[in-house]
Amino acid sequence: MSLPTVELAKCRLRPWRAADADALVAAWADPEILQGSSPPEDRSVAAAMRWIASAEDRCERGLAVDLAVANLEDDEVVGEVGLSSIDQRRGAALIGWWVAADARGKGVATEAIDAFAAWALADGGLVALVAEISPDNVASLRVAENCGFQPLGPNAWVRKR
Ligand SMILES: CC(C)(COP(=O)(O)OP(=O)(O)OC[C@H]1O[C@@H](n2cnc3c(N)ncnc32)[C@H](O)[C@@H]1OP(=O)(O)O)[C@@H](O)C(=O)NCCC(=O)NCCS
């Protein structure tokens, strides 16, 4: 897998860049994002720079695929979509996402995640994506439904090819 750029109607999926470090640090400081995803313990700008700098390597090694969700107008980061725990033998991975507070409620997550999932599940890619979502995360549950995920267990949703 290599990191793609995908143009959509409301946003763009693209590789992370060094200039995005401040947006990543801001996201890591958002209590809702902290609760819904697994940010690192070190959430400094330097740590964000390291995380961004190693994204291509993580992808090449099949460890993770992390893309920025950016505004079409100014290319500023408004969110993230990513794959982790990639199991090539089973063709499965965990999928995660967040959207910055001031960009929520406009359908950005739905559009970005639907497109990212379709890309990951395209021929030659994975066959199943699992999203771990707390039952009280109503917005994320709605996004999962919008994007064709089916309930798999108490905290898990799956979208298959
Ligand atoms: C979940 C999250 C990604 C949604 O981003 P978004 O861009 O606002 O999502 P969208 O606008 O595409 O869609 C949100 C959906 O949730 C619904 N929604 C939002 N808040 C809601 C609430 N409190 N109760 C019910 N539905 C709600 C919206 O109506 C919309 O559904 P619809 O398309 O059927 O109308 C964003 O809120 C977020 O990043 N939260 C914090 C991090 C997080 O939870 N990450 C996911 C971990 S599993």
The ligand as a Tripos MOL2 file, in Angstrom:
@<TRIPOS>MOLECULE
LIG
   48    50     1     0     0
SMALL
NO_CHARGES

@<TRIPOS>ATOM
      1 C1        -17.6050   11.3240   15.1970 C.3       1 LIG1
      2 C2        -17.0840   12.4460   14.3370 C.3       1 LIG1
      3 C3        -15.9040   11.9370   13.5030 C.3       1 LIG1
      4 C4        -18.2140   12.9030   13.3770 C.3       1 LIG1
      5 O1        -17.6960   13.8810   12.4950 O.3       1 LIG1
      6 P1        -18.6760   14.7830   11.5830 P.3       1 LIG1
      7 O2        -17.8820   15.3020   10.4470 O.co2     1 LIG1
      8 O3        -19.3870   15.7460   12.4530 O.co2     1 LIG1
      9 O4        -19.7020   13.6840   11.0740 O.3       1 LIG1
     10 P2        -20.8120   13.8630    9.9370 P.3       1 LIG1
     11 O5        -21.1720   15.3120    9.8470 O.co2     1 LIG1
     12 O6        -20.3560   13.1700    8.7020 O.co2     1 LIG1
     13 O7        -22.0130   13.0200   10.5120 O.3       1 LIG1
     14 C5        -22.3520   13.0610   11.8700 C.3       1 LIG1
     15 C6        -23.6370   12.2750   12.0300 C.3       1 LIG1
     16 O8        -23.8660   12.1150   13.4170 O.3       1 LIG1
     17 C7        -25.0790   12.7550   13.7470 C.3       1 LIG1
     18 N1        -24.8810   13.2980   15.0840 N.ar      1 LIG1
     19 C8        -23.9420   14.1750   15.4850 C.ar      1 LIG1
     20 N2        -24.0750   14.3890   16.7940 N.ar      1 LIG1
     21 C9        -25.1110   13.6260   17.2060 C.ar      1 LIG1
     22 C10       -25.7510   13.4160   18.4520 C.ar      1 LIG1
     23 N3        -25.3260   14.0140   19.5650 N.pl3     1 LIG1
     24 N4        -26.7960   12.5590   18.4850 N.ar      1 LIG1
     25 C11       -27.2210   11.9310   17.3760 C.ar      1 LIG1
     26 N5        -26.6490   12.0610   16.1640 N.ar      1 LIG1
     27 C12       -25.6150   12.9170   16.0950 C.ar      1 LIG1
     28 C13       -25.2990   13.7850   12.6730 C.3       1 LIG1
     29 O9        -26.6540   14.1500   12.5530 O.3       1 LIG1
     30 C14       -24.8260   12.9970   11.4580 C.3       1 LIG1
     31 O10       -25.7640   12.0260   11.0610 O.3       1 LIG1
     32 P3        -26.6260   12.1920    9.6930 P.3       1 LIG1
     33 O11       -25.6280   12.2610    8.5860 O.co2     1 LIG1
     34 O12       -27.4500   10.9630    9.6260 O.co2     1 LIG1
     35 O13       -27.4050   13.4540    9.8700 O.co2     1 LIG1
     36 C15       -16.6360   13.6650   15.1850 C.3       1 LIG1
     37 O14       -17.7290   14.0390   16.0030 O.3       1 LIG1
     38 C16       -15.4470   13.3810   16.0710 C.2       1 LIG1
     39 O15       -14.3310   13.4440   15.6250 O.2       1 LIG1
     40 N6        -15.6650   13.0780   17.3450 N.am      1 LIG1
     41 C17       -14.5710   12.8820   18.2980 C.3       1 LIG1
     42 C18       -13.6390   11.7320   17.9460 C.3       1 LIG1
     43 C19       -14.3530   10.4140   17.7650 C.2       1 LIG1
     44 O16       -15.3450   10.1380   18.4000 O.2       1 LIG1
     45 N7        -13.8030    9.6050   16.8500 N.am      1 LIG1
     46 C20       -14.3660    8.3210   16.5290 C.3       1 LIG1
     47 C21       -13.9700    7.2670   17.4930 C.3       1 LIG1
     48 S1        -14.8000    5.7520   17.1300 S.3       1 LIG1
@<TRIPOS>BOND
     1     1     2 1
     2     2     3 1
     3     2     4 1
     4     2    36 1
     5     4     5 1
     6     5     6 1
     7     6     7 2
     8     6     8 1
     9     6     9 1
    10     9    10 1
    11    10    11 2
    12    10    12 1
    13    10    13 1
    14    13    14 1
    15    14    15 1
    16    15    16 1
    17    15    30 1
    18    16    17 1
    19    17    18 1
    20    17    28 1
    21    18    19 ar
    22    18    27 ar
    23    19    20 ar
    24    20    21 ar
    25    21    22 ar
    26    21    27 ar
    27    22    23 1
    28    22    24 ar
    29    24    25 ar
    30    25    26 ar
    31    26    27 ar
    32    28    29 1
    33    28    30 1
    34    30    31 1
    35    31    32 1
    36    32    33 2
    37    32    34 1
    38    32    35 1
    39    36    37 1
    40    36    38 1
    41    38    39 2
    42    38    40 1
    43    40    41 1
    44    41    42 1
    45    42    43 1
    46    43    44 2
    47    43    45 1
    48    45    46 1
    49    46    47 1
    50    47    48 1
@<TRIPOS>SUBSTRUCTURE
     1 LIG1         1 GROUP 0 **** ****
